[in-house]
Amino acid sequence: MKEILGAVDGWLMGGKKVAIARVVGVEGSGPRDPGATMAVNEDGEVAGSVSGGCVEGAVVGEALEVLAGSPARVATFGYSDDEAFSVGLTCGGTLHILIERLDW
């Protein structure tokens, strides 16, 4: 989380909406441990990582939906899911990522 604070602070000071995506669970083998965090602003700019790159694009899309007014959610990406393959998660595990708007 510390590595994204500078970017988040700058975005908030600039009046941008920000969503936080955080790994809240991993089943089996996963690219990042619980607690790994990524921030996304309303322009689609990203700081941090929740998967080392393999599901980041899908998480950005989910974060932009949350920033547009959709409720916070836990997105799940698993090895057996078609979506997991399409976004590049082939490590054999399942990631659970909480995506919520940052209300500072």
N, CA, C and O atoms as a DFTB+ gen file, in Angstrom:
416 C
 N C O
     1  1       0.822      -1.192       0.000
     2  2       0.000       0.000       0.000
     3  2       0.864       1.253       0.000
     4  3       0.507       2.251      -0.627
     5  1       1.993       1.213       0.695
     6  2       2.842       2.404       0.809
     7  2       3.305       2.913      -0.548
     8  3       3.437       4.120      -0.747
     9  1       3.553       2.000      -1.483
    10  2       4.089       2.421      -2.781
    11  2       3.079       3.186      -3.626
    12  3       3.469       3.831      -4.599
    13  1       1.802       3.134      -3.287
    14  2       0.804       3.852      -4.085
    15  2       0.356       5.162      -3.441
    16  3      -0.375       5.933      -4.062
    17  1       0.780       5.421      -2.221
    18  2       0.294       6.600      -1.495
    19  2       0.589       7.911      -2.207
    20  3      -0.263       8.800      -2.230
    21  1       1.765       8.052      -2.784
    22  2       2.111       9.291      -3.481
    23  2       1.184       9.562      -4.654
    24  3       0.707      10.683      -4.835
    25  1       0.931       8.532      -5.448
    26  2       0.044       8.688      -6.595
    27  2      -1.385       8.999      -6.141
    28  3      -2.033       9.894      -6.683
    29  1      -1.866       8.258      -5.148
    30  2      -3.227       8.475      -4.657
    31  2      -3.376       9.887      -4.101
    32  3      -4.369      10.561      -4.374
    33  1      -2.404      10.331      -3.333
    34  2      -2.452      11.678      -2.769
    35  2      -2.507      12.725      -3.881
    36  3      -3.299      13.665      -3.809
    37  1      -1.679      12.568      -4.897
    38  2      -1.675      13.512      -6.016
    39  2      -2.999      13.531      -6.754
    40  3      -3.500      14.597      -7.111
    41  1      -3.572      12.350      -6.986
    42  2      -4.857      12.282      -7.676
    43  2      -5.950      12.963      -6.863
    44  3      -6.746      13.734      -7.399
    45  1      -5.983      12.668      -5.555
    46  2      -7.010      13.268      -4.706
    47  2      -6.856      14.785      -4.636
    48  3      -7.846      15.515      -4.679
    49  1      -5.621      15.254      -4.528
    50  2      -5.378      16.696      -4.489
    51  2      -5.797      17.350      -5.800
    52  3      -6.159      18.527      -5.819
    53  1      -5.749      16.596      -6.891
    54  2      -6.172      17.101      -8.195
    55  2      -7.667      16.940      -8.444
    56  3      -8.147      17.242      -9.537
    57  1      -8.405      16.470      -7.448
    58  2      -9.848      16.338      -7.574
    59  2     -10.318      15.083      -8.285
    60  3     -11.478      15.004      -8.691
    61  1      -9.438      14.095      -8.446
    62  2      -9.796      12.861      -9.140
    63  2     -10.492      11.880      -8.196
    64  3     -10.191      11.832      -7.003
    65  1     -11.419      11.104      -8.743
    66  2     -12.002       9.978      -8.018
    67  2     -11.004       8.830      -8.082
    68  3     -10.313       8.648      -9.085
    69  1     -10.934       8.052      -6.992
    70  2      -9.968       6.959      -6.908
    71  2     -10.648       5.699      -6.376
    72  3     -11.445       5.758      -5.440
    73  1     -10.324       4.571      -6.979
    74  2     -10.755       3.266      -6.479
    75  2      -9.524       2.496      -6.019
    76  3      -8.433       2.635      -6.571
    77  1      -9.732       1.687      -4.997
    78  2      -8.677       0.834      -4.472
    79  2      -9.071      -0.616      -4.722
    80  3     -10.192      -1.025      -4.421
    81  1      -8.150      -1.382      -5.270
    82  2      -8.344      -2.818      -5.472
    83  2      -7.313      -3.528      -4.598
    84  3      -6.123      -3.219      -4.650
    85  1      -7.783      -4.484      -3.796
    86  2      -6.889      -5.138      -2.842
    87  2      -7.126      -6.647      -2.866
    88  3      -8.270      -7.096      -2.802
    89  1      -6.059      -7.421      -2.957
    90  2      -6.183      -8.871      -2.881
    91  2      -6.620      -9.219      -1.461
    92  3      -5.927      -8.906      -0.493
    93  1      -7.785      -9.874      -1.349
    94  2      -8.303     -10.244      -0.037
    95  2      -8.278     -11.751       0.180
    96  3      -8.559     -12.225       1.280
    97  1      -7.945     -12.498      -0.854
    98  2      -7.842     -13.941      -0.705
    99  2      -7.181     -14.575      -1.905
   100  3      -7.329     -14.117      -3.037
   101  1      -6.446     -15.643      -1.633
   102  2      -5.798     -16.422      -2.689
   103  2      -6.025     -17.889      -2.370
   104  3      -5.785     -18.332      -1.247
   105  1      -6.483     -18.634      -3.352
   106  2      -6.624     -20.073      -3.211
   107  2      -5.643     -20.729      -4.157
   108  3      -5.611     -20.396      -5.342
   109  1      -4.854     -21.640      -3.665
   110  2      -3.845     -22.279      -4.495
   111  2      -2.698     -21.322      -4.756
   112  3      -2.359     -20.491      -3.913
   113  1      -2.109     -21.448      -5.929
   114  2      -0.972     -20.614      -6.310
   115  2      -1.467     -19.290      -6.870
   116  3      -2.350     -19.259      -7.728
   117  1      -0.890     -18.192      -6.378
   118  2      -1.284     -16.877      -6.880
   119  2      -0.067     -16.000      -7.081
   120  3       0.960     -16.210      -6.435
   121  1      -0.164     -15.016      -7.967
   122  2       0.981     -14.161      -8.248
   123  2       1.307     -13.167      -7.145
   124  3       2.459     -12.749      -7.027
   125  1       0.330     -12.775      -6.334
   126  2       0.551     -11.811      -5.247
   127  2      -0.189     -12.295      -4.009
   128  3      -1.195     -12.995      -4.115
   129  1       0.302     -11.926      -2.852
   130  2      -0.306     -12.323      -1.586
   131  2      -1.438     -11.378      -1.201
   132  3      -1.522     -10.265      -1.721
   133  1      -2.314     -11.820      -0.286
   134  2      -3.336     -10.915       0.230
   135  2      -2.694      -9.632       0.764
   136  3      -1.630      -9.656       1.383
   137  1      -3.364      -8.529       0.506
   138  2      -2.844      -7.220       0.888
   139  2      -2.254      -6.459      -0.285
   140  3      -2.133      -5.235      -0.228
   141  1      -1.883      -7.163      -1.349
   142  2      -1.361      -6.470      -2.532
   143  2      -2.435      -5.497      -3.013
   144  3      -3.611      -5.852      -3.089
   145  1      -2.030      -4.272      -3.335
   146  2      -2.989      -3.207      -3.595
   147  2      -2.670      -2.447      -4.875
   148  3      -1.509      -2.247      -5.231
   149  1      -3.727      -2.033      -5.552
   150  2      -3.616      -1.226      -6.756
   151  2      -4.639      -0.098      -6.645
   152  3      -5.753      -0.312      -6.167
   153  1      -4.265       1.087      -7.080
   154  2      -5.187       2.221      -7.132
   155  2      -5.429       2.575      -8.589
   156  3      -4.538       2.468      -9.431
   157  1      -6.657       3.000      -8.866
   158  2      -7.051       3.394     -10.223
   159  2      -7.810       4.710     -10.114
   160  3      -8.724       4.840      -9.299
   161  1      -7.430       5.687     -10.937
   162  2      -8.213       6.929     -10.909
   163  2      -9.222       6.926     -12.055
   164  3      -9.209       6.038     -12.907
   165  1     -10.090       7.929     -12.061
   166  2     -11.177       7.987     -13.032
   167  2     -10.704       8.087     -14.480
   168  3     -11.480       7.834     -15.402
   169  1      -9.431       8.457     -14.691
   170  2      -8.869       8.515     -16.040
   171  2      -8.245       7.194     -16.459
   172  3      -7.726       7.077     -17.570
   173  1      -8.290       6.189     -15.573
   174  2      -7.707       4.884     -15.869
   175  2      -6.234       4.781     -15.551
   176  3      -5.597       3.788     -15.901
   177  1      -5.671       5.794     -14.888
   178  2      -4.270       5.713     -14.466
   179  2      -4.161       4.751     -13.296
   180  3      -5.065       4.672     -12.463
   181  1      -3.057       4.020     -13.232
   182  2      -2.881       2.945     -12.263
   183  2      -1.602       3.135     -11.470
   184  3      -0.583       3.580     -11.998
   185  1      -1.676       2.786     -10.181
   186  2      -0.495       2.719      -9.323
   187  2      -0.591       1.414      -8.547
   188  3      -1.659       1.067      -8.042
   189  1       0.505       0.699      -8.449
   190  2       0.516      -0.567      -7.723
   191  2       0.100      -1.732      -8.596
   192  3      -0.094      -1.592      -9.803
   193  1      -0.033      -2.898      -7.954
   194  2      -0.341      -4.111      -8.688
   195  2      -1.027      -5.124      -7.775
   196  3      -0.677      -5.251      -6.602
   197  1      -2.008      -5.842      -8.322
   198  2      -2.650      -6.910      -7.570
   199  2      -2.292      -8.291      -8.099
   200  3      -2.603      -9.301      -7.468
   201  1      -1.636      -8.336      -9.258
   202  2      -1.351      -9.652      -9.834
   203  2      -0.055      -9.719     -10.620
   204  3       0.201     -10.717     -11.293
   205  1       0.760      -8.695     -10.552
   206  2       1.976      -8.720     -11.341
   207  2       1.713      -8.582     -12.826
   208  3       2.599      -8.852     -13.637
   209  1       0.509      -8.168     -13.201
   210  2       0.199      -7.896     -14.602
   211  2      -0.848      -8.791     -15.217
   212  3      -1.449      -8.407     -16.221
   213  1      -1.102      -9.976     -14.664
   214  2      -1.956     -10.917     -15.390
   215  2      -3.446     -10.586     -15.364
   216  3      -4.147     -10.960     -16.304
   217  1      -3.966      -9.912     -14.352
   218  2      -5.390      -9.547     -14.367
   219  2      -5.608      -8.047     -14.213
   220  3      -6.744      -7.604     -14.046
   221  1      -4.551      -7.271     -14.266
   222  2      -4.660      -5.835     -14.033
   223  2      -5.675      -5.148     -14.948
   224  3      -6.451      -4.312     -14.485
   225  1      -5.680      -5.482     -16.221
   226  2      -6.605      -4.849     -17.159
   227  2      -8.059      -5.075     -16.771
   228  3      -8.873      -4.154     -16.832
   229  1      -8.382      -6.293     -16.374
   230  2      -9.751      -6.593     -15.956
   231  2     -10.094      -5.860     -14.665
   232  3     -11.223      -5.400     -14.497
   233  1      -9.136      -5.746     -13.754
   234  2      -9.371      -5.047     -12.492
   235  2      -9.580      -3.554     -12.744
   236  3     -10.419      -2.932     -12.093
   237  1      -8.833      -2.976     -13.671
   238  2      -9.037      -1.566     -14.021
   239  2     -10.458      -1.363     -14.524
   240  3     -11.116      -0.399     -14.133
   241  1     -10.938      -2.243     -15.375
   242  2     -12.308      -2.142     -15.874
   243  2     -13.330      -2.191     -14.750
   244  3     -14.285      -1.414     -14.736
   245  1     -13.126      -3.107     -13.809
   246  2     -14.030      -3.210     -12.650
   247  2     -13.956      -1.937     -11.804
   248  3     -14.982      -1.438     -11.342
   249  1     -12.756      -1.416     -11.604
   250  2     -12.575      -0.207     -10.797
   251  2     -13.267       0.991     -11.445
   252  3     -13.879       1.802     -10.751
   253  1     -13.176       1.105     -12.760
   254  2     -13.840       2.211     -13.456
   255  2     -15.359       2.114     -13.321
   256  3     -16.039       3.136     -13.234
   257  1     -15.895       0.892     -13.303
   258  2     -17.331       0.717     -13.083
   259  2     -17.719       1.186     -11.681
   260  3     -18.746       1.841     -11.506
   261  1     -16.900       0.851     -10.688
   262  2     -17.162       1.290      -9.314
   263  2     -17.114       2.815      -9.238
   264  3     -17.954       3.431      -8.582
   265  1     -16.139       3.422      -9.902
   266  2     -16.035       4.879      -9.895
   267  2     -17.207       5.541     -10.611
   268  3     -17.545       6.689     -10.321
   269  1     -17.825       4.823     -11.541
   270  2     -18.979       5.359     -12.270
   271  2     -20.277       5.190     -11.489
   272  3     -21.335       5.622     -11.947
   273  1     -20.206       4.559     -10.306
   274  2     -21.393       4.452      -9.469
   275  2     -21.832       3.051      -9.118
   276  3     -22.744       2.885      -8.308
   277  1     -21.218       2.042      -9.693
   278  2     -21.557       0.671      -9.313
   279  2     -21.078       0.406      -7.894
   280  3     -20.146       1.059      -7.425
   281  1     -21.702      -0.543      -7.203
   282  2     -21.290      -0.819      -5.829
   283  2     -19.926      -1.504      -5.757
   284  3     -19.466      -2.123      -6.717
   285  1     -19.296      -1.373      -4.592
   286  2     -18.050      -2.100      -4.335
   287  2     -18.315      -3.588      -4.541
   288  3     -19.445      -4.055      -4.400
   289  1     -17.260      -4.322      -4.877
   290  2     -17.442      -5.744      -5.160
   291  2     -16.167      -6.523      -4.909
   292  3     -15.075      -5.961      -4.830
   293  1     -16.330      -7.812      -4.787
   294  2     -15.187      -8.720      -4.782
   295  2     -15.198      -9.421      -6.130
   296  3     -16.133     -10.154      -6.453
   297  1     -14.162      -9.192      -6.907
   298  2     -14.015      -9.843      -8.205
   299  2     -13.139     -11.074      -8.006
   300  3     -12.128     -11.020      -7.306
   301  1     -13.528     -12.168      -8.618
   302  2     -12.790     -13.422      -8.469
   303  2     -12.273     -13.856      -9.827
   304  3     -13.014     -13.902     -10.809
   305  1     -10.996     -14.172      -9.864
   306  2     -10.354     -14.663     -11.076
   307  2      -9.708     -15.985     -10.733
   308  3      -8.824     -16.048      -9.879
   309  1     -10.153     -17.060     -11.406
   310  2      -9.636     -18.377     -11.094
   311  2      -9.110     -19.098     -12.307
   312  3      -9.475     -18.790     -13.442
   313  1      -8.253     -20.056     -12.057
   314  2      -7.593     -20.811     -13.114
   315  2      -8.589     -21.484     -14.047
   316  3      -8.358     -21.556     -15.254
   317  1      -9.696     -21.978     -13.498
   318  2     -10.646     -22.703     -14.332
   319  2     -11.640     -21.783     -15.040
   320  3     -12.410     -22.241     -15.884
   321  1     -11.631     -20.510     -14.710
   322  2     -12.554     -19.570     -15.338
   323  2     -12.078     -19.175     -16.727
   324  3     -10.889     -18.937     -16.938
   325  1     -13.011     -19.107     -17.674
   326  2     -12.668     -18.636     -19.016
   327  2     -12.088     -17.230     -18.950
   328  3     -11.148     -16.902     -19.674
   329  1     -12.659     -16.399     -18.069
   330  2     -12.166     -15.025     -17.940
   331  2     -10.723     -15.011     -17.443
   332  3      -9.931     -14.167     -17.862
   333  1     -10.382     -15.931     -16.561
   334  2      -9.008     -15.979     -16.059
   335  2      -8.031     -16.218     -17.210
   336  3      -6.988     -15.569     -17.286
   337  1      -8.364     -17.138     -18.093
   338  2      -7.497     -17.386     -19.240
   339  2      -7.417     -16.163     -20.140
   340  3      -6.346     -15.815     -20.638
   341  1      -8.558     -15.513     -20.343
   342  2      -8.563     -14.382     -21.266
   343  2      -7.760     -13.206     -20.738
   344  3      -7.235     -12.421     -21.527
   345  1      -7.650     -13.064     -19.416
   346  2      -6.868     -11.957     -18.866
   347  2      -5.459     -12.378     -18.499
   348  3      -4.655     -11.543     -18.085
   349  1      -5.142     -13.671     -18.644
   350  2      -3.769     -14.110     -18.463
   351  2      -3.445     -14.762     -17.139
   352  3      -2.266     -14.943     -16.835
   353  1      -4.446     -15.130     -16.322
   354  2      -4.174     -15.777     -15.037
   355  2      -4.061     -17.280     -15.266
   356  3      -5.067     -17.987     -15.327
   357  1      -2.840     -17.755     -15.390
   358  2      -2.622     -19.173     -15.652
   359  2      -1.758     -19.815     -14.577
   360  3      -1.156     -20.862     -14.810
   361  1      -1.692     -19.195     -13.397
   362  2      -0.826     -19.698     -12.336
   363  2      -1.438     -20.872     -11.588
   364  3      -0.760     -21.493     -10.769
   365  1      -2.691     -21.190     -11.846
   366  2      -3.313     -22.341     -11.219
   367  2      -4.117     -22.025      -9.978
   368  3      -4.704     -22.932      -9.388
   369  1      -4.163     -20.784      -9.565
   370  2      -4.892     -20.421      -8.357
   371  2      -6.074     -19.533      -8.641
   372  3      -6.441     -19.294      -9.792
   373  1      -6.665     -19.046      -7.562
   374  2      -7.805     -18.143      -7.643
   375  2      -7.513     -16.909      -6.810
   376  3      -7.068     -17.015      -5.667
   377  1      -7.762     -15.740      -7.380
   378  2      -7.595     -14.468      -6.676
   379  2      -8.951     -13.866      -6.370
   380  3      -9.840     -13.863      -7.221
   381  1      -9.116     -13.356      -5.155
   382  2     -10.306     -12.613      -4.764
   383  2      -9.835     -11.181      -4.510
   384  3      -8.984     -10.945      -3.651
   385  1     -10.388     -10.233      -5.255
   386  2      -9.927      -8.839      -5.198
   387  2     -11.098      -7.933      -4.839
   388  3     -12.082      -7.856      -5.575
   389  1     -10.985      -7.245      -3.702
   390  2     -11.980      -6.266      -3.283
   391  2     -11.714      -4.962      -4.015
   392  3     -10.601      -4.439      -3.986
   393  1     -12.743      -4.442      -4.672
   394  2     -12.619      -3.181      -5.415
   395  2     -13.645      -2.214      -4.852
   396  3     -14.846      -2.481      -4.888
   397  1     -13.166      -1.086      -4.330
   398  2     -14.065      -0.118      -3.725
   399  2     -13.567       1.301      -3.984
   400  3     -12.376       1.536      -4.186
   401  1     -14.508       2.232      -3.974
   402  2     -14.158       3.640      -4.143
   403  2     -13.497       4.134      -2.865
   404  3     -13.926       3.802      -1.759
   405  1     -12.464       4.921      -3.029
   406  2     -11.785       5.522      -1.887
   407  2     -12.507       6.807      -1.544
   408  3     -12.474       7.771      -2.309
   409  1     -13.158       6.822      -0.395
   410  2     -13.823       8.030       0.084
   411  2     -12.966       8.595       1.210
   412  3     -13.061       8.170       2.362
   413  1     -12.148       9.539       0.857
   414  2     -11.151      10.080       1.765
   415  2     -11.780      11.036       2.729
   416  3     -11.091      11.598       3.580
